[in-house]
Amino acid sequence: MFLPSPWRADFPAIAELQRQGQTYLDSAATAQKPQALIDALTRYYVNGAANVHRAQHMPGMLATQAFEDSRNHVGQWLNAGESGQIIFTHGATSAFNLLAYGLEHEFVADDEIVVSALEHHANLLPWQQLAQRRGLKLIVLPLDANGLIDLAAASQLIGPKTRLLAVSQLSNVLGTWQPLPALLKLAQTHNALTVVDGAQGVVHGRHDVQALGCDFYVFSSHKLYGPDGVGVLYGRHDALARLHHWQFGGEMVLTTDFHQASFRPAPLGFEAGTPPIAGVIGLGATLDYLGSLDQEAVFEHEAALHQLLRDGLRQRDGVHLLGAPQLALASFVVDGVHNADLAHLLTEQGIAVRAGHHCAMPLLQSLDLPGALRVSLGLYNDSEDIQHFFNGLDQALDLLR
């Protein structure tokens, strides 16, 4: 049965890719963009670009208003309470580095930072490097057979020396929702700061950060159908107040002479220099577009496509899913076939998927795998995309086995 996407026409790149003979199944890496975003970027550049928060002239005031409107949109999207708890960065990776440097003063030797075995490099390497700089212990929470953080192990590993817990909401490799409420509660029992990587999770459903109760929540725009080069860092007021400034320059400074300076509080104090103005405005337009959609219809469509994907993979001999993916994506390996060889043959057939370690090298190493192939879905995909993938997969496996 054909499962069309009601929103496919809203993404002009999909039609262009189809004209080129391409089937795009790599949205977990970067999503295609809606016309609403493209229109917003065009309006901003055509009507006059200007810097924000600095000029009294009309272009500057209009840019500042649009920029701050987007901050409000993001705050509402996350139910953050106040837009002043939203900091714009140049990506999720930038946001994690901001936290790792901005919180460095909170740690002393032998304190513990806890991460999980499935973390993306962006939510691993900043903490790894912080641990090395300060003589800290990096504790890694193991996974169970389904790709979930093992709560029994976590209850033993999160303890009195834990100062910070940093975990993903939704795995970019395993496609599993992690047990955040229980993990956050464990950390909070020991008064540890909590950081949630929402880069994948924010794409699939609306998440209330106040109800979640984390100290910090991070996501990137480009996976949420928005522009690249934009990241979002939400922080609770008291958590933001613990951050030390880590980048210095224009706008973030309150007063300075040649020898000393004072700095603005969050959010502007952590947005040094010219921010990604057009991207932030575009993200606001993207959230307006996404907010106009029937969220239940989107969820049902993505769930139906994901079921087709999982069923088709499980029906093929020698194909092994990694973990028990719940939505959005599926990663797999094939007996006797290298993931790079398979990806090459799929690419030749116009099937855009991802191969390798997916910026989660320690996870793949723990699974004793050199890499895996990942298929990931967006709201613009339809069942024909899934069928094209399986047609290409079968042809590739016929050649490789």
SVG drawing of the C-alpha trace seen along z (x, -y; Angstrom):
<svg xmlns="http://www.w3.org/2000/svg" viewBox="-3 -55 48 70">
<polyline fill="none" stroke="black" stroke-width="0.4" points="0.0,0.0 1.4,-3.4 1.9,-5.8 2.2,-9.3 3.7,-12.2 1.2,-15.1 4.1,-17.5 6.4,-16.4 5.6,-19.3 6.6,-21.7 10.3,-20.7 11.4,-21.8 14.7,-20.0 12.9,-16.6 11.4,-17.2 14.8,-18.3 16.6,-15.3 13.9,-13.1 14.5,-14.7 18.2,-13.8 17.3,-10.2 18.1,-10.6 16.2,-9.1 17.2,-11.0 17.3,-8.8 19.8,-10.6 17.7,-13.1 19.3,-12.1 22.5,-13.8 20.8,-16.8 17.2,-17.4 15.9,-19.0 14.4,-22.5 10.8,-23.7 9.8,-26.5 8.8,-28.5 12.4,-28.6 13.7,-29.5 11.2,-32.4 12.2,-33.7 15.9,-33.7 15.1,-35.4 13.1,-38.1 15.8,-38.9 18.6,-39.2 16.4,-41.0 15.0,-43.6 18.4,-44.5 20.7,-42.5 22.0,-44.2 23.6,-43.3 21.6,-42.8 21.4,-44.5 23.8,-47.3 22.3,-49.8 19.5,-52.3 18.8,-52.4 15.7,-50.7 17.4,-47.6 19.2,-46.9 16.0,-47.3 14.1,-45.0 16.8,-42.4 17.0,-42.6 13.2,-42.2 13.1,-39.2 16.1,-37.6 14.5,-38.0 11.1,-36.8 12.9,-33.6 14.3,-33.3 10.7,-33.6 9.6,-30.9 12.3,-28.5 11.4,-29.2 7.7,-28.4 8.7,-25.3 10.5,-23.9 8.1,-25.4 11.2,-27.1 9.2,-29.6 11.3,-32.7 13.2,-33.4 16.1,-34.6 16.9,-31.0 17.7,-30.4 21.2,-30.9 22.0,-30.7 25.2,-29.1 26.8,-28.0 25.7,-24.4 25.0,-21.8 28.8,-21.0 29.4,-24.7 26.8,-24.5 28.4,-21.5 31.8,-23.1 30.3,-26.3 29.1,-24.1 32.3,-22.2 34.4,-25.4 31.8,-27.5 31.4,-25.0 35.0,-24.0 35.4,-25.9 32.7,-23.7 35.1,-20.7 38.0,-19.6 40.3,-16.6 38.6,-13.2 35.1,-14.6 33.1,-12.4 31.4,-13.2 28.9,-10.6 28.1,-9.9 26.6,-6.9 28.1,-4.4 25.9,-5.7 26.9,-9.3 27.6,-11.3 31.1,-12.7 29.6,-16.2 28.4,-15.1 31.4,-13.0 34.6,-14.8 34.0,-18.1 33.5,-16.1 36.4,-13.8 38.7,-16.8 37.4,-18.5 38.2,-15.4 41.7,-15.4 42.2,-19.1 41.0,-18.9 42.0,-15.4 38.4,-14.2 37.0,-10.7 34.8,-10.0 32.3,-7.3 30.5,-5.5 27.0,-4.0 26.6,-0.7 23.7,0.3 21.4,3.3 20.7,5.6 18.0,3.2 20.3,0.2 18.9,-1.5 21.1,-2.8 21.2,-0.2 19.4,-1.8 20.6,0.9 24.2,0.1 23.5,-3.6 22.2,-3.5 25.6,-2.1 27.7,-4.3 26.0,-7.7 27.0,-8.5 28.3,-11.1 31.2,-12.1 29.0,-12.7 29.1,-16.4 27.5,-16.2 25.5,-13.8 25.4,-14.3 23.2,-11.9 21.3,-11.7 17.6,-11.8 17.3,-9.7 20.3,-7.7 21.4,-8.7 22.7,-5.2 20.2,-2.9 17.0,-5.0 16.1,-4.4 14.5,-6.8 16.6,-6.8 15.1,-6.6 15.7,-10.2 13.4,-10.7 15.0,-7.9 18.5,-9.0 17.9,-12.7 16.4,-11.7 19.5,-9.7 21.8,-12.6 19.6,-15.1 19.7,-12.9 23.4,-13.7 23.0,-17.4 24.7,-16.8 24.1,-19.1 22.3,-17.4 22.8,-18.0 20.5,-16.4 21.5,-16.1 18.2,-16.6 19.7,-16.8 17.7,-13.8 14.9,-13.9 13.7,-17.4 12.9,-16.4 10.3,-13.8 7.8,-15.4 7.5,-18.4 9.5,-18.2 8.7,-20.2 12.1,-21.1 10.4,-22.3 8.6,-19.0 11.8,-17.1 13.7,-18.9 17.1,-19.0 19.6,-21.8 20.6,-22.2 19.0,-21.0 20.9,-21.2 19.8,-20.8 20.9,-21.8 18.7,-23.6 19.8,-21.7 18.3,-18.4 15.0,-20.1 14.5,-21.1 16.1,-24.5 19.3,-26.2 22.7,-24.9 25.2,-26.8 22.7,-27.4 22.5,-25.6 20.3,-26.1 21.2,-25.9 18.4,-26.0 19.4,-26.4 17.5,-26.9 18.1,-30.3 20.1,-29.1 22.1,-26.7 22.9,-29.5 24.1,-31.6 26.8,-29.1 28.4,-29.4 31.5,-31.4 32.1,-33.3 34.2,-31.4 34.3,-33.5 35.0,-37.1 34.4,-39.9 31.7,-42.2 28.2,-42.4 28.8,-40.2 30.8,-42.8 29.1,-45.3 32.0,-47.6 35.7,-47.4 38.9,-49.3 42.4,-48.1 42.9,-46.1 39.6,-44.7 36.0,-44.1 32.6,-43.1 30.2,-41.0 26.5,-40.6 24.6,-37.7 22.9,-35.1 21.8,-35.0 23.7,-37.8 26.8,-37.3 27.3,-33.9 26.6,-35.1 30.0,-36.8 30.5,-38.5 28.0,-38.5 25.6,-35.6 24.1,-33.5 21.4,-36.1 19.8,-34.8 19.9,-31.2 18.2,-32.2 15.5,-34.0 15.2,-31.0 14.8,-28.7 12.0,-30.8 10.2,-30.4 10.8,-26.7 9.3,-26.3 6.2,-28.3 5.9,-25.9 6.3,-22.8 3.9,-24.2 1.2,-24.5 1.3,-20.8 -1.0,-18.1 1.5,-16.6 -0.5,-13.4 -0.6,-12.9 3.2,-13.4 3.8,-10.9 1.5,-8.3 3.2,-8.8 6.7,-8.5 5.7,-5.4 4.2,-3.7 7.3,-4.3 9.6,-3.1 7.6,0.1 8.0,0.7 11.8,0.1 12.2,2.4 10.1,5.2 11.9,5.1 15.3,5.3 14.3,8.1 13.0,10.1 16.4,10.2 18.8,12.9 22.1,11.9 20.9,8.4 21.2,7.5 19.6,4.4 21.6,2.6 19.5,2.6 15.7,2.2 15.1,-1.1 11.8,-2.7 11.5,-5.4 13.1,-7.6 16.0,-5.5 17.5,-2.0 21.2,-1.0 22.3,2.4 25.1,4.6 25.1,7.5 27.0,10.7 30.2,10.8 29.6,7.4 31.5,4.2 29.3,1.2 31.4,-1.0 31.1,1.4 27.3,1.5 27.0,-2.2 29.0,-2.7 26.7,-0.5 23.6,-2.2 25.1,-5.6 25.6,-4.5 21.9,-3.7 20.9,-7.1 20.1,-6.0 21.4,-8.5 22.1,-6.7 24.9,-7.0 27.7,-4.6 30.5,-4.5 30.6,-5.1 28.0,-7.9 30.1,-10.1 29.8,-7.5 33.0,-5.6 33.2,-4.2 29.7,-2.8 30.6,-0.9 33.8,0.3 31.9,1.6 29.7,3.5 32.9,4.9 31.9,3.3 34.0,1.3 30.8,-0.7 27.2,-0.3 24.7,-1.5 22.0,-3.9 18.7,-4.7 16.9,-7.7 13.5,-9.2 12.0,-12.7 8.4,-13.8 8.8,-14.2 9.6,-10.6 7.0,-8.2 6.7,-4.5 8.2,-4.7 11.4,-5.9 11.5,-2.9 10.8,-0.6 13.6,-2.3 16.0,-1.6 15.1,2.1 15.3,2.5 18.8,0.9 19.8,3.0 18.7,6.2 20.7,5.4 23.7,4.5 23.6,7.6 23.3,9.8 26.6,8.3 28.4,8.5 27.4,11.9"/>
</svg>
